[in-house]
Amino acid sequence: MVCLSSKLSEKGDTINSQNTQTEFRYVDGRRFHNLKSAVYSLPNDDDESDRLHMQHFLIRYIWQNNFSAPIEHILNDPNTKILDVGYPLINVFGLDISPNQAVTIKPKNFTFIKANVLEGIPFEDDTFDYVFQRYLLGGYTKEKWPDAINEIVRVLKPGGFLEIMEPSMLHNVGPATNRLCETGQLENIREEIRECRHGTNSSDADLKFSKAAIDNLIDLYSCWKPFLSKLMQISSEEYDELIKISEKELFEYDTYFYQVRVYANKIVNSNNE
């Protein structure tokens, strides 16, 4: 999580982690979380950070903006407080939406906090004017999504905006790509990497695959190699060859998927219910 604000509470400033010791495991040279409670399946190393940076700028290019919620009027208010839940590159997102040109990698009004949403966001009720969450379809199990949303809404101010963005499944896929998709469908690999299938919404942007987008998707499948190759019962070399074929298919079949953004305004009725 990252908070963007000129005035954060002392509680928010001082909480950095609920556990000072973070454990990792290494698979095929990639670093992953090794906590029993963790459901996030992707690596947390430098290569994954680079992929996420590229993904961020691709998303911004697709939408030609960083957000869809009508929050322009609050961005210039020095008292505005923004929370990005889960996404590891909120620093990039935050710098992009900041009305002022950043002069440091971590501006003074940014605070990075390590916390588990399902165990409680470490802020009081009604703290933030805008809460943003992106690509956490695999961050919570299907059953825990309502709990996560309720916790996010709790820290959102009345009148504030919550915005969520997730991708659809791939459309127009070739045989190799379909094989990867079918094996990688989140319900099918729940026991291996504890993911869940996402829901659907109506507001979206169509993404046809450019070279950069294809590279990003191929890197994603590479991240899942330790899990998918095991589920598919194929060797490391066979998996690499399957990815090469899939890369060609994404162009040949004109593969695409939808980027779905949903935002909502928090309204509290007179009965405070």
C-alpha positions in Angstrom: 0.0 0.0 0.0 1.1 3.6 -0.6 -0.5 6.7 0.7 -0.2 10.1 -1.0 -1.0 13.0 1.2 0.5 16.2 2.6 -0.8 15.3 6.0 -0.9 11.7 7.2 -1.8 10.6 10.6 1.0 9.6 13.0 -0.5 6.1 13.0 -0.2 5.9 9.3 3.3 7.4 9.2 4.8 5.0 11.8 3.4 1.7 10.6 5.7 0.0 8.2 5.0 -3.7 8.7 3.1 -6.0 10.9 6.0 -8.4 10.6 9.6 -7.1 10.5 10.9 -10.3 9.1 9.8 -11.2 5.6 10.4 -14.7 4.3 11.0 -15.6 0.7 11.5 -18.7 -1.4 13.3 -19.1 -4.7 12.0 -21.1 -7.7 14.0 -21.3 -10.9 16.0 -18.2 -9.9 12.9 -16.1 -9.1 12.0 -14.8 -5.6 8.5 -15.4 -4.3 6.6 -14.8 -1.0 6.9 -17.7 1.4 4.3 -16.8 3.9 1.6 -19.4 4.5 -1.1 -16.7 4.4 0.1 -15.2 1.1 -2.1 -15.8 -2.0 -0.1 -13.6 -4.4 1.5 -15.9 -6.9 3.8 -13.7 -8.9 7.5 -13.1 -8.0 8.6 -10.0 -6.0 12.0 -9.5 -7.5 13.6 -6.9 -9.8 12.5 -8.5 -13.0 8.9 -8.5 -11.9 9.2 -4.9 -10.8 10.4 -4.0 -14.4 7.4 -5.9 -15.8 5.0 -4.0 -13.6 6.6 -0.7 -14.6 6.0 -1.5 -18.3 2.5 -2.7 -17.5 1.7 0.6 -15.8 2.7 2.7 -18.8 0.9 0.4 -21.2 -2.3 0.8 -19.1 -1.9 4.6 -19.1 -1.4 4.6 -22.9 -4.5 2.5 -23.4 -6.8 4.8 -21.3 -4.9 8.0 -22.0 -5.1 8.7 -18.3 -4.4 7.1 -14.9 -7.9 7.1 -13.5 -11.5 7.3 -14.6 -13.1 8.6 -11.3 -14.0 12.3 -11.4 -11.3 13.3 -8.9 -9.5 16.1 -10.8 -11.0 18.7 -8.4 -9.4 17.1 -5.4 -5.9 16.6 -6.7 -4.8 20.2 -6.1 -6.1 20.2 -2.6 -3.1 19.9 -0.2 -5.3 18.1 2.3 -6.4 15.3 -0.1 -5.4 11.8 1.0 -5.1 9.0 -1.5 -4.6 5.3 -0.9 -3.4 2.7 -3.4 -4.1 -0.8 -2.2 -1.9 -3.7 -3.2 -0.4 -2.5 -6.4 3.4 -2.5 -5.9 4.1 0.4 -8.1 1.9 3.0 -6.5 4.9 5.3 -6.5 4.6 5.4 -10.3 0.9 5.8 -10.1 1.1 8.4 -7.4 3.7 10.4 -9.3 1.6 10.3 -12.4 -1.5 11.7 -10.7 0.3 14.3 -8.6 -0.3 17.8 -9.8 3.3 18.8 -9.0 6.4 17.6 -10.8 8.3 15.2 -8.6 11.9 16.1 -7.8 12.7 13.0 -5.7 12.1 9.3 -6.2 10.0 9.2 -3.0 8.3 12.6 -2.4 7.9 13.6 1.3 4.1 13.2 1.0 4.4 9.5 0.1 4.2 6.8 2.8 4.8 3.1 2.0 3.0 0.6 4.3 3.1 -3.2 4.4 -0.2 -4.6 5.6 -2.8 -7.2 4.9 -6.1 -5.8 3.8 -7.9 -8.8 5.1 -6.4 -8.3 8.6 -7.3 -4.6 8.5 -6.0 -1.5 6.8 -4.0 0.4 9.5 -6.0 3.6 9.2 -9.1 5.0 11.0 -12.6 5.1 9.4 -13.2 7.8 6.8 -9.5 8.7 6.2 -9.1 8.8 2.4 -10.6 10.9 -0.3 -9.7 8.4 -3.1 -8.8 4.7 -2.9 -7.4 3.0 -6.0 -6.9 -0.8 -6.5 -5.6 -2.5 -9.6 -4.9 -6.1 -10.7 -5.7 -7.8 -7.4 -8.0 -10.5 -8.8 -5.5 -13.0 -7.6 -4.7 -11.2 -4.4 -7.8 -12.4 -2.6 -9.7 -15.6 -2.7 -13.2 -15.4 -4.2 -14.8 -15.7 -0.8 -12.6 -12.9 0.7 -13.4 -10.2 -2.0 -16.4 -8.8 -0.1 -14.3 -8.5 3.1 -11.6 -6.7 1.2 -14.0 -4.3 -0.4 -15.8 -3.6 2.9 -12.4 -2.8 4.5 -11.5 -0.4 1.7 -14.9 1.3 2.0 -14.4 1.6 5.7 -11.3 3.9 5.3 -12.9 5.9 2.5 -14.5 9.2 3.4 -18.1 9.9 2.8 -18.2 11.5 -0.7 -14.9 9.9 -1.6 -14.2 7.7 -4.6 -13.2 4.1 -4.9 -11.8 2.9 -8.2 -11.0 -0.7 -9.2 -9.4 -2.0 -12.4 -9.1 -5.7 -13.6 -8.5 -7.5 -16.9 -10.8 -9.8 -18.7 -9.8 -13.2 -20.1 -8.1 -13.4 -23.5 -10.2 -13.5 -26.7 -9.2 -14.9 -30.1 -6.5 -17.2 -28.9 -4.5 -19.9 -30.7 -4.0 -23.5 -29.6 -0.8 -22.9 -27.6 -2.1 -19.8 -26.0 -5.4 -21.5 -25.2 -3.5 -24.3 -23.5 -1.7 -21.9 -21.3 -4.9 -20.0 -20.6 -6.9 -23.1 -19.7 -4.1 -24.3 -17.4 -3.6 -20.9 -16.0 -7.3 -20.2 -15.3 -7.3 -19.1 -11.7 -9.8 -21.7 -10.5 -7.7 -24.5 -11.9 -4.5 -23.5 -10.2 -6.1 -22.5 -6.8 -4.3 -25.3 -4.9 -1.0 -24.5 -6.4 -0.9 -20.7 -6.2 -4.2 -20.0 -4.4 -5.7 -17.6 -6.9 -9.4 -16.9 -7.8 -11.4 -16.1 -10.9 -12.4 -12.4 -11.3 -15.9 -11.1 -11.9 -17.0 -9.0 -14.8 -18.1 -5.4 -15.3 -19.4 -3.3 -18.2 -17.0 -0.3 -18.5 -14.0 -1.3 -20.4 -11.2 -0.5 -22.9 -10.2 -2.9 -25.7 -6.5 -3.9 -25.8 -5.1 -5.2 -29.0 -1.7 -6.6 -28.5 1.2 -4.4 -29.4 4.8 -5.8 -29.2 5.2 -4.2 -25.8 1.9 -5.7 -24.6 2.9 -9.1 -25.9 6.2 -9.0 -24.2 4.5 -8.1 -20.9 2.1 -11.0 -21.2 4.9 -13.5 -22.1 6.8 -12.3 -19.1 3.7 -13.0 -17.0 3.5 -16.6 -18.3 7.2 -16.9 -17.6 6.6 -15.9 -14.0 4.0 -18.7 -13.7 6.4 -21.3 -15.2 7.1 -23.2 -11.9 3.4 -23.7 -11.3 2.0 -24.1 -14.8 4.7 -26.5 -16.0 4.0 -28.7 -13.0 0.2 -28.7 -13.6 0.7 -29.4 -17.3 3.2 -32.1 -16.5 5.7 -30.9 -19.1 9.4 -30.2 -18.9 11.0 -26.7 -18.6 12.1 -26.9 -22.2 8.6 -27.8 -23.4 7.1 -25.0 -21.5 9.6 -22.5 -23.0 8.7 -23.7 -26.5 5.0 -23.4 -25.7 5.6 -19.7 -24.8 7.4 -19.1 -28.0 4.5 -20.5 -30.0 2.0 -18.5 -28.0 4.0 -15.3 -28.7 3.5 -15.8 -32.4 -0.1 -16.7 -32.0 -0.9 -13.4 -30.3 -0.1 -11.6 -33.5 -1.6 -14.1 -35.9 -4.9 -14.5 -34.1 -5.3 -10.8 -33.3 -5.7 -11.7 -29.6 -7.2 -9.1 -27.3 -8.7 -8.6 -23.8 -10.6 -6.0 -22.0 -9.4 -3.6 -19.3 -12.3 -3.0 -16.9 -12.5 0.0 -14.7 -15.2 0.6 -12.1 -15.5 3.5 -9.7 -18.1 4.4 -7.0 -18.8 7.3 -4.7 -19.3 6.5 -1.0 -22.6 7.7 0.3 -23.7 7.4 3.9 -27.4 7.9 4.6 -28.9 9.9 7.4 -29.2 6.8 9.6 -25.5 6.1 9.3 -26.1 2.6 7.9 
